Amino acid sequence: MQIFRGTLFDLVAKDLINEPSSVGFNVDLTEILGSFVIVGYSRECSWTIMKEVKNNMTNKNIMRSIMAVLMAVVVSISATAQVTTSEIVGRVSDGKGQSVAGASVEATHVPSGTVYTATTNDAGRYALPGMRVGGPYTVKVVQAGFKDQVRENLQLSLGTAATVNFNLSMAIDEVVTVTNDAIFSEVRTGASTSVSNVSIEKLPTISRQISDFTRLTPQAGGNSTFAGQDNRLNNITVDGSYFNNSFGLAGQPGERTNVSPISLDAIEELQVNVAPYDVRQGNFVGAGVNTVTRSGTNTYNGSICYLFRKPSMVGKEAGANAFNPGDFDYKNYGFRVGGPLPFFNFGENNGPLFTSGKNKLFFFLSYESEELTEPGTTFVARTSTAQTPAGNTTRVLASDLDNLSNYLRTNFGYETGPY
């Protein structure tokens, strides 16, 4: 930062101002401004430099410099975003292995009817970025002179690219059904573990928190740690937005109160990245826990859940020691629902008042509530020195607590309450 502001920038700017006819003026200044903004934007510095050189720059030069600054700002902002989508890449070739250019590739998300299209380049390669996580997908390739080819039942994982290659034939009409292997792929960007909503629905969980599923990562340790790093160094995102504990008191939001920050029923897929070399992933030293939420599809679906726990469901003994769990009441209930959202037809063509939102408009609603009533502590004081501390019985004497309570009440008017 100091190099640009105090040394290199001033030196180049002054030399170019003294020689306004220099051929390298536009290129040098554009490169310096662009690099300067990427490293760190300074209003004072940029204003000073622009004020010094504005009299020696034409309108065209000013516009080129402004565009360089804007592009640098956009690059610096987008570099911090987290991945919330998937991608399909691949190559289309003929029966002899030659590249097929100009082929139309169409991928359809079957549950919602969303269509993604691309065209192969001269090398026969194509890319479909920004795709919805999950599936199944149906991918179709069409090219004049070749038979159409279709691949079905493709599932896409969060933040990864699935490689789907096609070998077109001119002799027969071919329909191929495959399942892509996302583990052995040349487009992977480091160690990562993806957990789909199918796994979330089938695997057992007690706390109903994402930590019950992030432990499926081979690098996971206890208490949501990854690769030996403190859990406060993780970066948790939901749909690309940061969801971290701002105070640094725990590894994830809600952990101090044992409450999940987001309902598991609202999660489409989660991904744990450990040391990725993808420029879109960042802002963490431990691991990046990337989560995306569900969305509606062409079919109405939902679920209802209710969990409860009472003292009668808890053990009262730990070996030879008695244990008093206290009188508590725990309830956890919620629901989710999603599907196509009907919208007004406004009486067009004498049609119905509402039109189905299939393949057009969807909704998803999730609600979850957790209620817990329990005593502040289940420990009890000893009634005499002859009583041995064990289980819920502490070494503190009841007579000592009574004396302390009386002292505070008599001298300060403070009522401690029962214990």
N, C-alpha and C positions, 0 to 999 in steps of 0.2 A: 504493500500500500504506500509506504513512504517513497519507494523508488519512483512510482508513477507521479506522485504529487510533488516531490522535491527535487528529483534528479532527472530521470529520463524524460518525463513529459515536458518539463520546463525547457530542457536542452533542445529537444526536437522542435517544440513549438516556436522557440525564439529563433532558431536557425531558419525555420521555414517562413516565419514572418519577415525576417530580414531579406529573404529571397522569395518573394511571392510568385515569381515565375517558375519556381522549381517544379519539375515534372512530377516528382514523387510526393507533392504536397497532399493531394486528396487521399492517396493510398495510405500514407503514413498516419495521417490524422485519423482516418477511419479505423485503422487497425488499433491505434492507441486508445481511442474512445471505446471501441468494442471491448478490448481487453480490460480497460479500466473499469467499465461497468460490471463485467463478470466478476472481477476480484472484489469489488465493493463500491457502491455508488456514494459519491460525496457531492452534495448540492453546492457547497462552497467552491470546491475545486472545479467542477464542471462549469459553473457559472463564470468563474474567473477566466478559464481558458476560452470559452466561447466568446466572452466579451473582448478578449485580446485579438482574436483572429477573425471576428465577424466582418471587419472592414476589408479584409483581404480575401474573402471567400465570395464566390458567385452564388446565386440562388440555387444552382444545380449542386454545387458543392455542399451547401448547407443542408439540402434535402437528403443527400447521400449520407452525410454524417448523422442526421437525425434518425434515418432509417437504421443505421448501424447500431445506434444507442437503443432504439426500441427493440430490435431483434435480440440484442444482448440481454436486455431485461427479461424478455419472454423466455429466452433459453435458461437464464438463471432461475426464474420462477418455476418453469416446468421441470427442471432437474430435481426439484425437491418433492414432486408429487409421487404418490405411491400407486402401484399398479392395481387396478380394480377389474380388469378384463382379461380375456384370453386371446389367442391368435392361432390361425392356421396358415402354414406355409408349405410349399412343395414345388414339385417340378412335373411338367407334362411333356411326355415324349411319345414317339411313335413306336411301331414294332421293331425298328432297327436301332432304337436308342437315341434317335436324333430329336433335337428340341422342337417343340411345336409352339410357335409364336402366334399370338392373337387369339388363343383359345379362351372362351368365356368360362369362368369358374363361379359357380353359384352355390352358396352354403345356406341351408334353411334350418333355423332353430324350430324343431318340430312342435314343442309345447306351445310356443307363442306365435309361430308363423313368421318370425323376423327373418329377412333375407339379406345376405351379404354377398356382394359380387366383386369380381376382380378379373383382370385380363392378363394373360401371360406375356412376359417380355420376350426379347429376342433369344434369351437363353432358356426360354420355356418355364421360367420360374414365376411364381405368383405369391402374394401375401394378402391375408385378410385380417387386419388388425382390429382392435377394439370390439371383439366379439363377446357376447354374453357368456358367463361362466356356466358350465354344466352341459346339458344336452337332453336328449340325443340330437345330433345334427345329421343332416343328409347333404352330401356334397356331390354336385353334378358338374361334369365338364362337357362342353359343346363346342365343336369345331367343324367347319365345313369340310367334307371329304372323309370324316371319321365318324364312327359310331359313338353315340353318347355313352358315357360311363358314369356310374353312380356308386357312391360308397355311403353306407348307412351306419346308424348306431355309433356315431362318434361322440365321445365324451371329452369335454375340454376342462382342464384344470386351471385354477386361478394363477395368473402371472406366468404361465408357461405357454410355449408355442407347440402345437401338434403338427408333425410332419406328415403330410398326405400326398404321396406321389401317384401319378396316373400314367399308364402305358396304353395309349389309344390304339385301336385296331381298326383296319379298314374292311376286314372280312366278316366279322360277326358282331352281333349286338351283345354287349357284356354288361351284366349287373353284378357288382362285387360287394359283399357285405363284410366289413372288417372292423376290428376294434384297435384303435391306435395305441401303441405302447409309448407312454409319455416319459418312461424312465430312461430308455436308451434313445436319446435324441440329440442331434448335433446343435440344437438351438437352446439347450438348457444352459442356465447362467449360474450354476453353483448348487450347493446342497440345499434342498428344500423338501418339505413334506406338506402334501395337500390332503385335507380331510373334507370329503363331500358331505352334503346333507343326508345322504343315505347312511353313511357311517355314523353321523351324529344321531340319527334316529334309532339305529340298531345297537350302538354301544352303550353300556350302562354308565350312569352318572349319578352321583349323590348330591353334589353341590350345585349342579346345573350351571357350571361356569366353564369357560373355554379352556381353563387349565386342565380339565379332565381329558381334553382331546389333544392339546398341544404336547402332552407328555408322550404321544405316539412318535414324536421326533427322536431319532437315535441319539442326538446330542443333548436331549433334555435331561435335567437333573431335578432335584427336589425343589419345591416352592417356585416353580416357573423359571428356573435358571436354565441357560443354554450355553454349552461349550465352556462351562466354568465361570461365566460372567454373572455379576449381580443382576437380579431380576429388575432392578430399577433402571438398568441400562437397555432394557428392551424398548421397542417402539411398537405400540399397538395402534392399528388404524382400523376404522370402520368406514367402508366405502371411500377410502382415500383420506379421510379426516383423522387427525390425531386424537387418540383416546387414551392418553397417558395420565398418570397420576401427577398433577402439577406440583404437589408439595414434596414429592420424593419420599413419602412415608411408606409406600408399599410398591409392589411390582406392577400392579394393574389397578384400574379404577374400581372402587367398591370393595377392594380386598380388606381394608381396615374394618369394614362392617360385614364382611362375608356375604355381600350382595352382588349378584352378577350385573354388570353395567348394561348388558344387552341380552335379550331373551334368546335362548338357543333355538327356539322355533323360528326366529326371524333370520337365522344365518343360512345362507346358501352354500357357502364354502369358506374355509379358512386355510391359510397357508403360513408355514413357519420357514423363514429364510435365515440361514446362518452363513455369513460372509459371502453374499452374492457379488458377482462382478457385473451387475446390471446397473447402469447409471440411473435408472428409474427408481431403484431401491436405495434407501439411505437413512441417515439420521438415527443410527443405532450402533451400539458396540456389542450388545448381547445378541439379540435376534429380532427380526422384523416379523411380527404377528399380524398378518394382513387378512382382514375379514371383509366379506361382501354380503349384503343382505339379499333376501329373497325378493321376487317380483311376481306379479300375476301372470297367468298363462291363459290359454284358450278354454280351459276347463275349470269349473269351480271346485275348489278343494280347501280343506281346513282341518284343524285338529283342536281338541280340548284336553287339557291336562289338569290334574289335581293331586297334590302330594300333601301328606300330613304326617306329623310325628307327635306322639304323646308319651308321658312317663311310663305308661304300661308297655311301651315298645322298647324300653331301655333296660339294660341289666342293672341289678341292684347289688351285685357282688363282683369284686375283683380279687379272685383267689380267696384267701381267708379274710379279706377286709371288706367291710360293708361300704356301700356307696350310695349316697343320696343324690339323685339327679335333680331334685327339686320339682316344683310344680310348674310346668311350662306347656305352651301350646304353640305348635308351628304349623303354618299353612302356606302352601304355594300353589297358586292356580293361575290359569291363563288360557288363551286361545289364539288361533291365527286363522285367517280366511283370505282367500285371494281368487282372482278370476278376471274375465273380461268385464269391462265397465260399460254398461249401456249409456248411450247419449241421445239427446233429443234429435228427432228427425225434422222437426218444424213443419210437419205436414207436407213435405215435398213429394210430388208425384202421387198424392193421395195414399201415401204409405202409412205404416204404423207410426205411432207417436214416438216410440223408442227404437233405435237401431242397435244391433249387437256390436259390441266392441271387439269381437274376435279379429285377430291379426292387426288391430289398430290401437286399442286403448285398454289398459289393465289397471287393477288396483290390488293392493296388499295391505292388510291390517293385522297387527300383532299387539297383544296386550298380556302383561304378566304382573302379578302382584305377590308379594311375599310378606307375611305377617308372623311375628315372633313375640311371644310374651313369656318372659322368664325372670327369675330373681336375679338381683345383681350378683349374688354369690351364694353358694351352697355350703360354705364353711361355717362351722359352729365352734364356740369357745368351750374350753374345758370347765367343768363345774367344780373340780378340785385338783390338787396337785397329784393325787393318787391316780387320776385318769391318764392313761397312756395316749399320746397323740397318734391317731391312725385314721386313714380314710379321710372323711370330711372334718374330723376333729383336729383343731390346731393346738399349738402350745400356749396360746393366749388364754388367760383365765377370765372367766365371766365377771369375777369381782373386780378385776383391773378395768375392764370396760365400763362397768357400772360407776366406779370412782371417777373415771375420766368424763363420763357423760354428766355426772352430778357437778363436777368442777366447772365445766363449760356452761351449764345451765345457771349455776349460782353466780359466777363471776362475769359472764358475758351475755347471759340471756340467750344462749344458743342451744337449740334443741337438736340433738344428734339423731334422734329417732331410734327405732329398734335395730337390733343386729342379729 
